[in-house]
Amino acid sequence: QVQLVESGGGLVQAGDSLRLSCAASGRALSNYVMGWFRQAPGKEREFVAGISRLGGNTGYADSVKGRFTISRDNAKDRLYLQMNSLKPEDTAVYYCAADKNPTAVLNRLSASYDYWGQGTQVTVSS
């Protein structure tokens, strides 16, 4: 199975940018559809962005479309989330997740993901 470790979170001001990384080990990242999710205090975990195995298909939540970009480098076993024009409502713990279903192309449902990282905190001040 794959192990996932997120990094790159921090405290920024509204309008700033951050790039999150997710490092995979144990099994090649190319075996998985990948996603980014986030969870704010008192709220349900929500889908942020997803990407197919080779990166040809991506999908975004409406709240981040046009501001966030998901990408992957399978040669480095790395998943990324470039976050621009950050807003206070983007404050949350961000998780990367891997879906091992061989027939999946892209997935927005957290219940469909099999492996999760420990999360990285992103805090956006106004």
N, C-alpha and C positions, 0 to 999 in steps of 0.2 A: 504494500500500500504506500501511498505518498504522504509525506509530511510537509506541511505548509507553514511558513513563517513570514509574517508581514513586517514591514518596516517603513519608515518615512513619515509617520504621523507627527503632529506637533501643534503648537499654538501659533496661529497666524491672525492677521487682521482681515476684515472684509475686503474683498477685491484681490487678495493675494492668491498665489498658486502654491500647490504642493504636488509632489509625485510620490505615490505609494508604490512599494514593490512587494512582491510575494515570491519568496524563494522556495522551490520545490526540491525535495530530496527523497530518495528511496525508490522512486520510479519516475520515468521520463514524463515531463509535463505534457508532451504531445499526445499522451494517452487519454487526456481529459478535456472535456468542455470545462471552461473556467468561468467563474463569476466573482463579482464584488458585491457584497451586501453591507448594510450599515444598521446600527441600532442605537437610537438616542434614548436617554433615560426615560423610563415610563412608556416607551413605545415598542411596537413590534419590530422585529428585524425586517428590513425591506430590501428589495432588489435595487441595485444601483446600475450595474452593467454586466454584460456577458459576452463571451467570445467563443467561437468555434475552435476546433482543435488546431487548424492551420491558420486561424486568424482571418479567414475570408468573410466571416459573418460576425457582426457585432449588434448588440442591442442595448438600449439605455432606458432608464426610467425617465418619464417626461420632465421630472424636476431637475435633472442634470443634463438633459440633451442640449448639445451646443456648448456646454461648459466643461464636461468631463470626456476623456478619451481613454478607452481600454485598449491595451495592446499586449502582445506576448512575444517572447524570444525563446522559442523552443530549444535552440542550440545552447542557451544559457539556463534553461529551466526556470525562467522568470516570467512573471505576470506583472503588469504595470497598470496604474490608474493615474493619469495626468488630470489634475483638478485645477481649473482656472476660474477666475472670478468667484472665488469662494464667498459664501453667504453664512451668516450666523446659523441659519437653519440646516446647514450642512454638518454642524457639530454632531458627532456620533463616534462610536467605535466602529471601525471599518474592518471587515473580514474578507479574506479570499476563500474560495471554496472550489472543490473539484468534483465533477460529475463523471463517474466511471462508465455510465451507460454507453455501450458502443454504438447505439443507434441515435443518440442525442446529437443535435446540431447546435442548439442554443437553448438555454434554460433560464426561466425567470422565477421558478419556484424553489424556495429554499429547501423544502422537504425532499427535492430530487437530488440534492447534492450530498455526496457521501463523506467528504473529508473537508475539514475546516481548519483554518489557522486560529491563533489565539487572539487575534485582533490588534489593531493599533488605533490609538486615540487621536482624533482630529478635533481641535477646538478652534472655532472662528469667532473672534471678538468683533463687536460692532464699532 
